[in-house]
Amino acid sequence: MEYCTFSEPQQGFSYDEQLAFALATERAGFDGFFRSDHYMRMGPGDPLPGPTDAWTTLAGLARETRRIRLGTLVSSATHRAPAVLAIQVAQVDDMSGGRIELGLGTGWFEAEHRAYGIPFPAKRFGILEEQLAVVTGLWSTPVGETFDFTGEHYTLSGAPALPKPRQQRVPIIIGGGGPRRTPQLAARFATEFNIGFRPEPEIAEAFARVRAACERIGRDPGTLKLSVALSTIAAPDERTLSRRAEATGRSLEQFRDGTNICGDADEIIAKVDRLVALGAERIYFQTVDMRDLEQTAYLGEAVLPGLPR
């Protein structure tokens, strides 16, 4: 089992605040720090200091952390050309000493695309599929050879396929609740399948679909890591839980809905035990307030020691 923090910096957090949170993640004993890849705040509230680019941020954290895995959950296929993304990720992987993971999805936040002039086609699965083929193709091309690709959305001719990542295979995370194409892409390209923000019965169904997709193409389902990302508040008492729920824009009653991770150490351990029973091998604790380092410390001190490994 692995346990990671997951953050949403577009909601108003600077690089320095992300660094402090990542270092707290490392001190607390988590296995990784992952962040979203968005350029605009969601919902009302103070937009300052403005967005930070996911891969620029991860490059900085690669040099300022030592142990934790680092990655996106998930990058949008609409934000970058796939060859540029392959170069960025390979470089940051080298900067980190081989600790980078790439989460990649279709993208969904249309408003940020309009705001920044980023094309947002109605059909994006074909774009995602070609991006996955290009990125993995560039990384797997032997040194000294070139990579060519001709698709509906991208054409590469004589690409030198450099630089190479430090890792022999950069982990690729594909997630979502789609019933057909998402499981197919995960079975073909991913090292990890992630389902986020769903109740336990839907998590079980998503895991079953992606296992079946693996079997259909002759892949051992056991070679695909299964993970869950859930909004999280943690505290030893109801008063602190209420305050932390309010920081997410919800009451404690609304947050404690049976889907989210919420409560003291015993409640959270029981929730994780149920997710593990469903097949989860990695849990992402999504905490909204990155400035609340006391919550991260509590998770490390009171919760992580009681979780299955």
N, C-alpha and C positions, 0 to 999 in steps of 0.2 A: 504493500500500500504506500501511496505517496500523498502528501498534503501540501497544497499551494495556496498562496493568497492571490486574489484577483481584484483588480482595481479599475476604476472608470475615471481617468484623469481629465477627460473633457468636461467634467462637471465643475472644474474650477481649481485645479491643483498645478502648481509650478513644478519645474524639474527638481528643484531642491526639496520640495515636499515629497515627490515620488522617491527621490534618493533616500530620504529619511525613512520612508515606509519600507523600501526594499531592504535597507540595512536592519530595520526592526524585524522584518520577515526572516532575515538570515539569523539574527541573534535568537529569535524565538524557536528556531529549530525546524522551520518549514523547509520543504524540498524545492520550492520554486516561487517566483514572482511573475505574474502574468498581467498584462494590461490590455485594455480595449484599443481599437484603432479608429478613433473618430476625431473629427475636426470641428465639432460644434456641440455645445451644451444641449442636453435634452431636458425639456421642461423649463419652468420659470426658475429665476434665481440669478445671482450675480455671475456674469460670464467671465469676470476677471480671474486669473491673469490672461485668459485666452488659451487656445488649444496648444498642445505639444505633439510633435510628430512621434509616432510610436517607435519607429526604427532609429530615429535620432536619439530618443530617450534611452532605448535599449543599448545603443552603442556606448553612451555615457555610463550606464549601470554596469555594462560588461567590464569596464575598467575599475569600477569602484566597489564591486562585490567580489567575493572569492569562491563561494561554494554553490549557491542556489542556481537552479535552472531559470532561464529567462525567456520570455516569449510573448506572443500575441494570442489573444482569445477574442476575436480573431481579426486578422487583417482582411480588408475588403479587396476583392479582385478588381474592383473598379478604380482603386486609388493609384496603382502603379503598373507600368508595363512589366510583364513577367520576367524579362531578361534583366531589367533594372532591379527588380525585387530579388532575383537570384543572386546578383552581385552584392546587394545590401546585406542580405542574410548571411551569405558566405563570409563577408568581411566582419560582421559583428560576431559571428561564430568564432572566427579566428581571434578577435579581440578579447573574447570571453574565455579562451582556452578550451572551447568545445562545449559550451553550456546552453546553446540556443535551440529553441523550438519554434516552428512556424505554424501558427494556426491560420487557415485561409478559408474564406467563405465568399458567398456571392455579393455581400453588401446589401443593406436594406434601408438605410437612413436617407431617404430621398431628399429631405430638406437640406442636409449638409452638402449634397451634390449640387443642388440649385444655388446655394449660397456661394460656393467656391468655384462654380463653373466646371464641375466634374461631370462628364457624361454619365447618365444613369439609364441605360436601355431597359426596356420592359422585361426582356428575356436575358438572364445573366448566367444560367447554368452552363451554357456553352462556353462562355468566357472563362468561368471558373475551371471547367474541365481542361481547356487549352492551357490555361496558366499552370495548372498542376503538371501537365505533360511537358511544358517548356522548362519549368523550374527543375523538375526531377531529371529531365533529359540533359540539361546543361550540367548539373552536378555529377551525373553518372558518366558523362563522356570522358574517355581516357585523356589524360594530359598528352598534348601533341596532336590530338585529333580535333575536328571541328563538328559543330552541331547544326543541323538543318531541320527546319520545321515548316510545314505548310498547312494552315488551317483556315477556318472561316474568318477568324478574328486576328490572328497573328501569323506573320511569316518571318522566319529567320534564315539567313543564308550565310554559311561559313562562319558562324559564331565561334570565337575561340574557346568558349566554355570555361572561362577563368574569371575570377579566382575560384578555387575549390574551398569548401568549408573545412574546418579543422576536423569535425566528426566525419567518419566514413559515411554515415547516413544521418542527416539532420532529421529529427522527428517532425512529422507533419500531422497536424491535428485538423480533422474535419468534423464539423458538428451540425446539429440541427434536428428538427423533428419531422422533416419531410419523409413521406412513406416509401418513396421509390428511388429518386435520383441521388439523394444524399447518401443512403446506405450503399448504393452502387459505387459512387466516387470514393467513399471511405474504404470499401473493400479493395478497390484498385490501387489507391494512392497513399492511404493514411497509415501511420503507425499507431494513431490514437483516434477513437471516435468519442465525441463529447456531446452530451445532452444537457441543456441548461434550463433552469427555472420551470421545471415541470413536476407535477406530483408523482409519487412513487409508481403508481400503476402505468403511467405514460413512460416513465424511465424504463421499466421492465419491457414494455412493448418496443421501444426504440432499440434497446439492446438486442432483443430477439430478431428484429428486422435486419440489423447490421450483421449479426451472426449468420443469418440465412443468406444474406448477400455474399458473404465470404464463401460459404459452402457452394453456392452456385457457380463460382469461378474457380473452385478447387483450392481455395486458400484456407488454411487452418484457422478457424476463428480465434484460437488461443494466441495467435500472433498479433492480434489487434487489441491494444489496450483500451479499456472502457472507462470513461470518466464522467463525472457529474459536476456541474457548477451551480451553486445556489447562493442566493442572498443570505447574509449572515449578520446576526448581532449576538454578542456573547457577553455575559456578566454574571457575577455571583449573586445578584439581588435584583428584585423587580424594579426598584427605583432607577437603577442604572440602565436596565434593559429598556425602560420606558423612554429615558432620555436618548438612548442610542436609536430607538425606533423613530423618534421624532426627527432625528437628524436625517433619516431617509425619506421624510415626508409622510410617514404613516404612523398610526397609533400602534401601541404594542399589540392590541387585539387584532388589528389588521395584519401586522407582520407575522404574528403567530397563527398562520393559516394552514399549517400542516404540510406545506411545500417547503418553506424556507427553513434554514438552520437557525434556531432561536432558543436561547435559554442559558442555563448554567452548564457546568461541565457534564453533569450526569445526563441532562436532556440532549446535549449535542452528541455525546458518545452513543447514546441510544439511537439517535437519528443516523449517525454514520454506520453503526452496526447494521441497520436495515438496508442502507445503500450498498454496503459490502455484500450482504446476502443476495441482493439483486444482480451482483456481478461487477460493481464498481471497483476499479483498481487505483483510481486517483480521484481526489476530491478537491475542488476549488472553492475556497471560502471567499465569496465576494463581499467585501466590506466597502461601503459607500464613502465613509468619512476617513480619508487617508491621514488626516491629522490626529486621529484618535489612536495614538500609538499604545495607550494603555490597554485598549481592546486587543491589539495584536499580542502584547505581552501576556495578557490573561489567557488567550488561546494557547500560547506556547507553554505557559507554566501549569495551567490547570486542565487543559483539554488534550493537547497532543500526547502527553505521557499515557493517557488512558485509551488511546485509539489503537486499533489493530495495525500491525506492521507486517 
